[in-house]
Amino acid sequence: MPDLRVLFVGDTWKGSFARALREALDGQPSVLLDEIDRDHYLPPYRSLVLRAANRLLRGMQVAELEKEIRGRLEKQVPDVLMVYKGWGVRRTILEQAKAAGALVVNVFPDCSPHAHGRALRHAMGAYDLVISTKPFHPAAWRRIYGYSNPCVFVPHGYNPAVHYFADPPTCQELDVVIAATWRPEYHALVQSFALQNRDLPLRVAVAGAGWQRRHRDFPPTWQFIPSVTGRQYGEFLRSGRIAIAPVQREVVIAGIRQPGDEDTTRTYELAAAHCFMLHQRTAYVQTIFDESREVPMWDDATELAALVRYYLPRDDERRAMATAAHARAVPDYSVSNRAKRVLEHIRAALVTRDAVPA
């Protein structure tokens, strides 16, 4: 019988880590889960007109979301109010949930809690527990970000229902694929990569928001497509002989440099999808994949270009490494396993809280 009642607030679009985590928690026999779809109240429009309208309506949208949370709390106080990322959930509603008796937990997937506005920055310190997907957050939680509440690390993972493919791809019409939202540092990286491989007739496709309107900065034969999600995301990545996995190594918040990614969700999704990937080198990724047998790594565009030149004609070597990375990731790096670790941290936090005299 379930012994842990959880109210989960987060995104529900297919392919999101929030949805995968919610589904994994819901699949645990000890958990009785209720949910609030954040996107229903704070829709993530792409149109400039609708995004402008969103900004005008934001205060009312946030109020509606908090009203729904408050209504659920009044109906039956859960053991845990779990908020994914936390955008749109202000400190006041967290304090009300804590006063009602709920353990308030944030699952934070981004580089910096300072990067998403004053309200989220202020609210983050009110959580009883922050479960971050960034390996550097626990040690930096007070020193860099100024918070005194507990922060623990549970990595991202792949969603078996979305990203897992049992067999290697059989048809790969592209040489190189990249799936990542456009960023200036990614733009510079890919431009340099293109320049260094200008003598190769590479078949390249890039998927993600922001790339299409900048396609003129790249070879005319390259393909640029919008973001792909769900199973189409995996199918796209499997269509390339080589998948490139960059990370954002640094973020700048109000002119101050802060640490960036050590890994991303695609670190695990690519392996689960049986993709051969070239991953940007980080100290953390070196601990979860073998660089010589599973996932070759690179520091800059020059090393990346050299790796592409080396591995592109070596089909057997690529397949062997993709298979080894797949075996490493499946099932250990699944969201289902990550959910079990999340629950371990939550149960420990509940024991600690209940041991403190009122």
Order of alpha helices (4+ residues) and beta strands (2+ residues): beta-alpha-beta-alpha-alpha-beta-alpha-beta-alpha-beta-alpha-beta-alpha-beta-alpha-beta-beta-alpha-beta-beta-beta-alpha-beta-alpha-beta-alpha-alpha-alpha
